Amino acid sequence: MTGKPTFEAIVARHGATVLRVCRAVVGAVDADDAWSETFLSAMRAYPDLPADANVEAWLVTIAHRKAIDITRGTGRRAILVAEPNEAPIAAGAGRSGLDLDDELAGALAALPAKQRQAVAYHYVAGLPYAAVAATLGGSTDAARRAAADGIATLRRTYPGAASRKGNRR
């Protein structure tokens, strides 16, 4: 049988990758919402997807659009803050208690949007630069440059980057 896989099989195969991309692009707080919105939208469009389509690139493109929607929505929402019950921590103090994943997420979040997205789509989702360019809009060379600049910045700013230089997907 050469038909398309079931949508459930698509979610099982690509769900973790889409979640990692969502976390990298919108952060841990909004990642679950972006993931859910991605697969709801994909479920509606899946019957019309050609059988030979690159499903992973298609899902990352949808996730990209949902991340933009969430980012725009976050900018419009009021942020409630509680009264601080302790003095602020000096810059750099207490960093040893952070997970490396938290530090990496912070370093990734500090990148400009195009670099963060290019790094997430190429290095996290494993998409080729042509698919990254199609998702972000622009040329393959621009996608490659954005990813390279993002990785270079991460290597300078993320404490664990020196030990991971050779670990490229």
C-alpha positions as CSV (number, residue, x, y, z in Angstrom):
1,M,0.0,0.0,0.0
2,T,1.5,3.3,-1.1
3,G,-1.0,5.8,0.4
4,K,-0.3,8.5,2.9
5,P,0.3,7.4,6.5
6,T,-2.4,8.1,9.0
7,F,-2.4,11.5,10.8
8,E,-1.7,9.7,14.1
9,A,1.4,8.2,12.6
10,I,2.5,11.7,11.4
11,V,2.0,13.0,15.0
12,A,3.9,10.1,16.5
13,R,6.8,10.5,14.0
14,H,7.2,14.3,14.0
15,G,5.6,15.4,17.2
16,A,8.8,15.6,19.3
17,T,10.7,17.5,16.5
18,V,7.8,20.0,16.2
19,L,7.8,20.5,20.0
20,R,11.6,21.1,20.1
21,V,11.2,23.6,17.3
22,C,8.3,25.4,19.1
23,R,10.4,25.5,22.4
24,A,13.4,26.9,20.5
25,V,11.3,29.6,18.8
26,V,8.7,30.7,21.3
27,G,10.1,29.4,24.6
28,A,9.0,26.7,27.0
29,V,6.0,28.7,28.3
30,D,4.2,28.9,24.9
31,A,5.6,25.8,23.3
32,D,2.8,23.5,24.1
33,D,0.2,26.0,22.7
34,A,2.2,26.4,19.5
35,W,2.6,22.6,19.2
36,S,-1.2,22.1,19.7
37,E,-2.1,24.8,17.2
38,T,0.4,23.4,14.7
39,F,-1.2,19.9,14.8
40,L,-4.8,21.2,14.8
41,S,-4.1,23.2,11.7
42,A,-2.1,20.3,10.1
43,M,-5.0,17.9,10.9
44,R,-7.4,20.1,8.9
45,A,-5.0,20.5,6.0
46,Y,-3.6,16.9,5.9
47,P,-6.3,15.4,3.6
48,D,-5.2,17.9,0.8
49,L,-1.4,17.3,1.3
50,P,0.2,15.5,-1.6
51,A,1.4,12.0,-0.8
52,D,5.0,12.9,-1.8
53,A,5.2,16.1,0.3
54,N,8.0,16.6,2.8
55,V,5.8,16.3,5.9
56,E,8.4,17.4,8.3
57,A,9.1,20.7,6.4
58,W,5.4,21.2,6.1
59,L,4.9,20.8,9.8
60,V,7.8,23.1,10.6
61,T,6.3,25.7,8.3
62,I,3.0,25.5,10.1
63,A,4.8,25.7,13.5
64,H,6.7,28.8,12.3
65,R,3.4,30.5,11.4
66,K,1.8,29.5,14.8
67,A,4.9,30.8,16.6
68,I,4.5,34.1,14.9
69,D,0.9,34.2,15.9
70,I,1.7,33.4,19.5
71,T,4.6,36.0,19.5
72,R,2.2,38.7,18.2
73,G,-0.4,37.7,20.8
74,T,2.0,37.7,23.6
75,G,3.0,41.3,22.7
76,R,-0.6,42.4,23.1
77,R,-1.3,40.7,26.5
78,A,-0.8,42.4,29.8
79,I,1.9,40.8,31.9
80,L,0.9,40.3,35.5
81,V,3.7,40.4,38.0
82,A,3.6,39.7,41.7
83,E,5.2,41.9,44.3
84,P,8.8,40.8,44.7
85,N,9.4,39.2,48.1
86,E,13.2,39.3,47.9
87,A,15.9,41.5,46.6
88,P,17.0,41.0,43.0
89,I,19.8,38.6,42.4
90,A,23.0,40.2,41.1
91,A,23.8,39.4,37.5
92,G,25.5,36.1,37.2
93,A,24.8,35.0,40.8
94,G,23.2,31.7,41.3
95,R,23.9,30.5,37.7
96,S,25.3,27.2,38.9
97,G,21.8,26.1,40.0
98,L,20.4,26.5,36.5
99,D,20.1,23.5,34.2
100,L,22.3,23.7,31.1
101,D,19.0,23.4,29.1
102,D,17.7,26.5,30.9
103,E,20.9,28.4,30.0
104,L,20.8,27.2,26.4
105,A,17.1,28.3,26.2
106,G,18.1,31.7,27.5
107,A,21.0,32.0,25.1
108,L,18.7,30.9,22.2
109,A,16.0,33.3,23.2
110,A,18.5,36.2,23.2
111,L,19.2,35.7,19.5
112,P,17.5,37.9,16.9
113,A,14.3,36.2,15.6
114,K,15.7,35.1,12.2
115,Q,18.8,33.6,13.7
116,R,16.8,31.8,16.4
117,Q,14.4,30.4,13.9
118,A,17.1,29.4,11.4
119,V,19.0,27.6,14.2
120,A,15.8,25.9,15.4
121,Y,14.7,24.8,11.9
122,H,18.1,23.6,10.7
123,Y,19.8,22.3,13.9
124,V,16.8,21.2,15.9
125,A,14.4,20.1,13.2
126,G,17.2,19.0,10.8
127,L,15.7,20.8,7.8
128,P,18.0,21.6,4.9
129,Y,18.7,25.2,4.3
130,A,16.5,25.3,1.3
131,A,13.5,24.3,3.5
132,V,14.6,26.8,6.1
133,A,14.7,29.6,3.5
134,A,11.2,28.6,2.2
135,T,9.8,28.7,5.7
136,L,11.4,32.0,6.7
137,G,11.2,33.6,3.3
138,G,14.5,34.6,1.6
139,S,17.3,32.8,0.0
140,T,19.1,29.6,0.9
141,D,22.3,31.6,1.5
142,A,20.5,34.0,3.8
143,A,19.1,31.1,5.8
144,R,22.6,29.5,6.0
145,R,24.1,32.9,7.1
146,A,21.4,33.4,9.8
147,A,22.0,29.9,11.2
148,A,25.8,30.4,11.1
149,D,25.6,33.7,12.8
150,G,23.2,32.3,15.4
151,I,25.5,29.3,16.1
152,A,28.5,31.7,16.3
153,T,26.7,33.8,18.9
154,L,25.7,30.8,20.9
155,R,29.3,29.5,21.0
156,R,30.3,32.9,22.4
157,T,27.5,33.3,24.9
158,Y,26.5,29.8,26.0
159,P,28.8,28.4,28.6
160,G,28.4,24.8,27.4
161,A,29.0,25.5,23.7
162,A,32.8,24.8,23.8
163,S,32.2,21.2,24.7
164,R,29.5,20.8,22.0
165,K,31.3,22.4,19.0
166,G,31.6,19.2,17.1
167,N,28.0,18.0,17.9
168,R,26.1,19.2,14.8
169,R,23.0,17.5,13.5
